Amino acid sequence: MIIKDSTKSQEINPLSPAKAAFYSAVLPGLGQAYNKKYWKIPLVYGAIGTTLYFYQSNNKKYQEFREAYKDRLAGNPDPKYAYLDNNRLIQAQRFYQRNRDLSLLLTVAFYALNIIDANVDAHLGQFNVNSNLSLRPEIKPDEQYIRPNFGVAFNYQF
């Protein structure tokens, strides 16, 4: 029977967080795979894919309303949008343009969050979180008043 030495520290790779962030920057989700957090990969692609879908959808509608407005000003109105006046066409353009820009901003934010998550997860993977280091609630009886005392104890065992 071999007993594991608990005083021996785990080897730390200081380049691991940078490598995980680089992998996620090259291909979203690759840093999560490097950290062996495979369950996060569908979340990364779901977030980025959803925002890209809404970007494409809003951009398509923006271009439709823009072309309809330009055609109307050129004297060739689109019968599909004949029920809308010029102000409504302008409002629709602004609405879809704002949503398109917001979708692009969210896509960039989720891409950056993917990189940050891979980096932080690689950092946290190097911390010692065994049972010798714990923070747990503790209840001790008060001998003078015969009531329980509540507190928090920080325990570290060598």
C-alpha positions in Angstrom: 0.0 0.0 0.0 1.4 3.4 -1.1 0.6 6.4 1.0 0.4 9.7 -0.9 2.5 12.5 0.5 0.1 15.3 1.3 2.8 17.8 1.9 4.1 17.6 -1.7 2.7 20.5 -3.7 1.1 20.0 -7.1 3.3 21.3 -10.0 2.0 24.6 -11.3 2.2 25.6 -15.0 2.3 29.4 -15.0 1.7 29.5 -18.8 -1.5 27.5 -18.6 -3.9 30.5 -18.2 -2.2 32.3 -21.1 -2.4 29.2 -23.3 -6.1 28.7 -22.5 -6.9 32.3 -23.3 -4.9 32.1 -26.6 -6.7 28.9 -27.6 -10.1 30.5 -26.9 -9.1 33.6 -28.9 -8.2 31.5 -31.9 -11.3 29.3 -31.8 -14.1 29.9 -29.2 -14.5 27.0 -26.9 -11.0 25.6 -27.5 -9.7 27.1 -24.2 -12.6 25.4 -22.4 -11.6 22.1 -24.0 -7.9 22.7 -23.0 -9.2 23.2 -19.4 -11.2 20.0 -19.7 -14.5 21.9 -19.1 -16.3 20.3 -22.1 -19.7 21.2 -20.8 -19.0 24.9 -21.4 -18.4 24.5 -25.1 -22.1 24.3 -26.1 -22.7 27.4 -23.9 -20.0 29.3 -25.8 -21.3 28.4 -29.2 -24.9 28.9 -28.2 -24.3 32.4 -27.0 -22.1 33.5 -29.9 -24.3 31.7 -32.5 -27.6 33.2 -31.1 -26.2 36.7 -31.2 -24.8 36.2 -34.7 -28.2 34.9 -35.8 -30.0 38.0 -34.5 -27.3 40.2 -36.1 -28.0 38.6 -39.5 -31.7 38.8 -39.1 -31.8 42.4 -38.0 -29.3 43.4 -40.7 -31.6 41.8 -43.4 -34.7 43.6 -42.1 -32.7 46.9 -41.9 -31.5 46.5 -45.5 -35.1 45.7 -46.7 -36.5 48.9 -45.1 -33.6 51.0 -46.3 -34.1 49.8 -49.9 -37.8 50.4 -49.7 -37.2 53.9 -48.4 -34.6 54.7 -51.1 -36.9 53.2 -53.8 -39.8 55.4 -52.6 -37.6 58.5 -52.7 -36.5 57.6 -56.3 -40.2 57.4 -57.3 -40.4 53.6 -57.5 -42.2 52.6 -54.3 -42.2 48.9 -53.2 -45.8 47.6 -53.1 -44.9 45.4 -50.2 -44.5 48.5 -48.0 -47.1 50.7 -49.6 -49.1 50.8 -46.3 -46.2 52.6 -44.5 -45.5 56.3 -44.8 -41.9 57.7 -45.0 -41.7 58.3 -41.2 -42.6 54.7 -40.5 -39.9 53.4 -42.9 -37.3 55.6 -41.2 -38.4 54.4 -37.8 -38.2 50.8 -38.9 -34.7 51.4 -40.3 -33.6 52.9 -37.0 -35.2 50.1 -35.0 -33.5 47.3 -36.9 -30.2 49.2 -37.1 -30.2 49.6 -33.3 -31.0 45.9 -32.8 -28.3 44.9 -35.3 -25.7 47.0 -33.6 -26.7 45.7 -30.2 -26.5 42.1 -31.5 -22.9 42.8 -32.8 -21.9 44.3 -29.4 -23.3 41.2 -27.6 -21.4 38.9 -30.0 -18.1 40.7 -29.2 -19.0 40.6 -25.5 -19.6 36.9 -25.5 -16.4 36.3 -27.5 -14.4 38.3 -24.9 -16.2 36.4 -22.1 -15.2 33.1 -23.6 -11.6 34.2 -23.5 -11.8 35.5 -20.0 -13.6 32.4 -18.8 -10.9 30.1 -20.2 -8.1 32.3 -18.6 -9.8 32.4 -15.1 -10.7 28.8 -15.2 -7.1 27.9 -15.9 -6.0 30.1 -13.0 -8.5 28.5 -10.6 -7.5 25.1 -11.6 -4.1 25.6 -10.0 -5.5 26.4 -6.5 -5.4 23.9 -3.7 -9.0 23.2 -2.7 -8.7 20.0 -0.7 -10.5 19.2 2.6 -7.6 20.3 4.8 -8.4 23.9 3.9 -12.0 24.7 4.7 -14.5 27.3 6.0 -17.4 25.8 7.8 -20.1 26.9 10.3 -19.6 25.9 13.9 -22.1 25.7 16.7 -20.7 25.6 20.3 -22.8 25.6 23.5 -22.5 28.5 25.8 -21.9 27.1 29.3 -22.9 30.2 31.1 -26.3 30.9 29.5 -27.0 27.4 28.2 -27.6 28.7 24.6 -25.9 27.8 21.4 -23.3 30.2 19.9 -23.1 30.4 16.2 -19.9 31.3 14.3 -17.7 30.5 11.4 -14.4 28.7 11.8 -11.5 28.8 9.4 -9.6 25.5 9.7 -6.3 24.7 8.2 -4.6 21.4 8.9 -0.9 20.7 8.2 
